[in-house]
């Protein structure tokens, strides 16, 4: 119950959760799904110690994608991005943990895979910027907005992770 109240509070007031309750939005893009990288990406987040609190496979509508990528609407690649993201299924996820937004960006690597070091998801699996396998929120505010776009409150799950006392002092 307390988890639901905190989620509602965070969504209404856009304050965000901090510490081990911080959340981020990660999406495996159509190329990552087609290349069967979903399990590997989940494995990396789980091994890092983050907790999965939301997961779904969906065919994203163009309306959802236009809203998601609203800041990019004036860019020349916008319509191609919407076409690509709606070309196949996407796996949308919400991960929770200490500094998860910042750390997930490091785990993903740079937007352009050529600039991503080996060991990052994009460095290991991405080839070009137009097919970079995965999306991740770039700030806590973006994470809140994206989570609210892709998930309803009842699709996010609060559960006790028995390993949390091994992760956090």
Number of C-alpha atoms within 10 A of each C-alpha: 7 8 13 14 10 14 17 13 14 14 17 10 8 14 12 18 19 14 12 16 16 18 27 28 29 26 23 24 24 23 21 22 19 14 10 12 18 18 9 12 19 17 12 15 18 13 9 15 20 23 23 20 16 22 18 13 13 13 13 19 12 15 10 14 17 16 13 17 13 11 10 14 14 9 9 9 11 16 15 11 19 20 12 15 20 20 16 15 18 23 19 21 22 25 24 24 23 18 17 28 24 15 13 24 20 15 20 25 24 19 21 16 24 17 13 19 15 13 13 19 25 27 21 15 18 24 14 14 14 15 20 25 27 26 17 23 22 14 15 22 15 16 21 21 17 20 24 13 13 20 17 10 13 8 13 19 14 16 10 8 11 8 10 14 8 8 13 11 5
